[in-house]
Structure formats: structure tokens, C-alpha cells
Amino acid sequence: MGWLHKKLIRPLLFRQDSERAHNKAVNALALISRDALLLNCVEKMFGAPELPTEVFGLKFPNPVGLAAGMDKHASAVPGWAALGFGFTELGGVTWHAQPGNPPPRMFRAIPDEAVINRMGFNNSGAEAVAQKLAGWKQSGSWPAHPIGINLGKSKITPLDKAAEDYANSFRVLRDLADFFVVNVSSPNTPNLRQLQDKAALDEIFAALQSLNATHKPILVKVAPDLTFEALDEILELVAPRNIAGIVATNTTIARPQTNDAALQKIYAETGGLSGKPLRARSTEIVRHLYKQTNGKVPIIGVGGIFNADDAWEKIIAGASLVQCYTGLVYEGPGLTKKIVTGLNEKLAAGGFKNLSAAVGSASRP
Ligand SMILES: Cc1cc2nc3c(=O)[nH]c(=O)nc-3n(C[C@H](O)[C@H](O)[C@H](O)COP(=O)(O)O)c2cc1C
């Protein structure tokens, strides 16, 4: 299947503008998601083997999730489970509906298996996404895996009103998902990343937790461009604000060195870089977070995961769960099955009795 994707489907998709190809793929999965028979076929072809794990009180059928940004409008909620994902992070969702930045805003750096995007939180707004989710719940096809929602700040909301903006989204979405991720790390909303500052983040978490009577896990997603000192400051909020975990990492504003003129042109585009060039840095951040917290705070590792080796690298560095976005673009829908199968083999070969036993095993003294 990977071969079919690389030789036939990917060249067809890659001939088109990146965002258009993305929309076609998600729309196709959205159509499939409305038909039980088709969903079943997809699940038969792509469903992943079991590798259950429990993190922040939720049960995951396997640890490989869909990263935020792929399904911003909750268009294909049952489809991601059929593709074998162990959980799905929908969004980023903002309180106000917004169009995002003008296109083109997504670019492939094919020789490096990377993507640059400056989407700017294009989404239909929290209330529309809430309606969509309520519809999926009523349809009876709600997936049997945890659903998270990535919360962003509306572009029109000033930074000093950010807490209110996140809180408004949380209020309408809190009963419709299993966990929430506060995204203060996208490079594509002006000044958003300033909200990673401890005082600003504290205010956002205070606002969300005051509305969180049912104790939904609330995580924070960090940028790979933060220093270890800045990450440590965020960690100081974990206990007082009951932060359930850290998603590490978002895309980077850094660019790899290259002599390839075509690549240099793509890397000159403004936006966040994802995919293979991000892998090592995001693993480094996972490792740092794991060590600083003595493995006590669950980490979702994301950045450049294309195969089981990449996922394993994040897990033994300290990630309890992992996520993919760009890997799915380059490797196709067989990705999850391939990764989970490989992880099961690695656990057996290493003599680990379950996934949790492997988490952080390379970062412990
Ligand atoms: C087109 C695109 C849109 C994204 N949108 C979001 C988003 O809305 N919220 C978010 O937290 N991360 C977003 N991300 C970042 C991914 O969730 C992920 O953190 C990042 O791409 C690194 O993982 P990867 O190398 O597997 O792609 C987006 C990434 C891409 C490529």
C-alpha cells in the first residue's frame, strides 16, 4: 500500500497545489465518514493493530494520533479512526470564524520531506465546530478513540483578551471532546507565541480551569523554538494549573541549510516548517521535558514522525503518545498501521511488557 501511494497517488496529489490536494484528501475522507460500509472497508484496509495505553485518565487503542491542523473543521471525525489512528486532535479552532491568511499558504519541500505552512487558523469558529461535533455524536459513528480539540486565539482578539477568547471556545466545546490543547505556539498568528510567557499562559489556564467542572484534561502545545529555560518556566505552571500534559512540538520558524536553489526558494516562504527536518529538535524537547519532570507529566511527541523508528525515538525519549501530520502527507494512509506494527515489534524485541514501560527508557539515568 505504501508503494501504491508513493508511485501513483502521491505523484497525482503532488502535481496540485498543496492546500488543494489537502482539501481533496480530507473531503474524500469526509464523504467516506458518512457511509458505514465505506468506513468499514477503510478500516479493513488501514486499521492498525492494538497497542493499548492509558494516559491522563483516557484509554487509547494505540499511541499514534492525528496532529492538529489536518482536520480543522471536524469534517471527517470517524474517518481518522478508520485510518487506524489511536486518537484525533481536531482544530485549531478559534472563537471567531476566520479565513486565515491569503493563499498560497502551504508549500511542500519535497526533497527534504517537509512542509511550510502559514494557514493562520482558517476555521469555521468554535460554535460551528461544536454543531459539527454534536452532529457526529448523533450520527452514531462517533469513533471509539479519544478526541481532542486544539484551541487557538482569534486573530482579531488582542493579546490581553486572549484568556477570554480561549475560554469562550472552551465553554461551547468542553462537553464535545475528551481533551483540549491550548495552542500558544503557532507561528502564523501575529504575536501568538508571546502567550507562551508564563504570566500570560497562567491567565489562560486559570480561565479554562474555572470552567472545567468535569476535569477534562487540558494540555499545552509548545514551539520547538523555545529555549529550555522558557520551557522550564511553562513547567512551573503544571502543578498549580493542573496541566494534564505537554504537546511537543508545533512547527518551527527555523530552516535547514541547503545549497539547493529550489529548496532555498521554498524555505524563504514565511511560516512554520514541519516534517523530517523538525524531527530531531522536537525529540530533543521531548527528552528535556521528560527529564525535567522526572517522567511525571505526560508528553505527546510530534514532529517529523514518518515510521516506527521515528515514533520509537520520541517514545523512548519520553513521549507517552505521538502524533503525525506531515508523515501522512508523504507516506499516505498506510502510515498508522505501519507505525503501530513496528512499535509492537520493538516492544517485543526490547522485552518491554507494555508501552508505558518503554516511555522515557532512553532518558532515565
Ligand atoms: C498545514 C498545517 C496546519 C497546521 N495547523 C495546526 C493547528 O491549527 N494547530 C496546531 O497546534 N498545530 C498545527 N499544525 C502543526 C502540527 O500539528 C504539528 O505540530 C507539526 O506539523 C509537526 O508535526 P509533523 O512534522 O508530523 O507535521 C499544522 C501543521 C501543518 C503542516
PDBQT file of the ligand as one rigid body, heavy atoms in Angstrom, charges set to zero:
ROOT
HETATM    1  C1  LIG A 401      -0.827  22.746   7.234  1.00  0.00    +0.000 C 
HETATM    2  C2  LIG A 401      -0.601  22.615   8.714  1.00  0.00    +0.000 A 
HETATM    3  C3  LIG A 401      -1.529  23.167   9.590  1.00  0.00    +0.000 A 
HETATM    4  C4  LIG A 401      -1.330  23.063  10.976  1.00  0.00    +0.000 A 
HETATM    5  N1  LIG A 401      -2.265  23.596  11.825  1.00  0.00    +0.000 NA
HETATM    6  C5  LIG A 401      -2.086  23.483  13.174  1.00  0.00    +0.000 A 
HETATM    7  C6  LIG A 401      -3.053  23.995  14.086  1.00  0.00    +0.000 A 
HETATM    8  O1  LIG A 401      -4.093  24.523  13.688  1.00  0.00    +0.000 OA
HETATM    9  N2  LIG A 401      -2.791  23.888  15.417  1.00  0.00    +0.000 N 
HETATM   10  C7  LIG A 401      -1.640  23.293  15.893  1.00  0.00    +0.000 A 
HETATM   11  O2  LIG A 401      -1.433  23.219  17.103  1.00  0.00    +0.000 OA
HETATM   12  N3  LIG A 401      -0.733  22.764  15.041  1.00  0.00    +0.000 NA
HETATM   13  C8  LIG A 401      -0.936  22.849  13.714  1.00  0.00    +0.000 A 
HETATM   14  N4  LIG A 401      -0.003  22.307  12.862  1.00  0.00    +0.000 N 
HETATM   15  C9  LIG A 401       1.214  21.663  13.433  1.00  0.00    +0.000 C 
HETATM   16  C10 LIG A 401       1.070  20.131  13.543  1.00  0.00    +0.000 C 
HETATM   17  O3  LIG A 401       0.022  19.778  14.401  1.00  0.00    +0.000 OA
HETATM   18  C11 LIG A 401       2.389  19.532  14.066  1.00  0.00    +0.000 C 
HETATM   19  O4  LIG A 401       2.624  20.013  15.376  1.00  0.00    +0.000 OA
HETATM   20  C12 LIG A 401       3.588  19.864  13.186  1.00  0.00    +0.000 C 
HETATM   21  O5  LIG A 401       3.235  19.852  11.831  1.00  0.00    +0.000 OA
HETATM   22  C13 LIG A 401       4.760  18.914  13.402  1.00  0.00    +0.000 C 
HETATM   23  O6  LIG A 401       4.394  17.588  13.095  1.00  0.00    +0.000 OA
HETATM   24  P1  LIG A 401       4.721  16.876  11.685  1.00  0.00    +0.000 P 
HETATM   25  O7  LIG A 401       6.195  17.059  11.435  1.00  0.00    +0.000 OA
HETATM   26  O8  LIG A 401       4.289  15.457  11.854  1.00  0.00    +0.000 OA
HETATM   27  O9  LIG A 401       3.910  17.579  10.660  1.00  0.00    +0.000 OA
HETATM   28  C14 LIG A 401      -0.187  22.394  11.477  1.00  0.00    +0.000 A 
HETATM   29  C15 LIG A 401       0.729  21.815  10.581  1.00  0.00    +0.000 A 
HETATM   30  C16 LIG A 401       0.536  21.915   9.214  1.00  0.00    +0.000 A 
HETATM   31  C17 LIG A 401       1.539  21.295   8.287  1.00  0.00    +0.000 C 
ENDROOT
TORSDOF 0
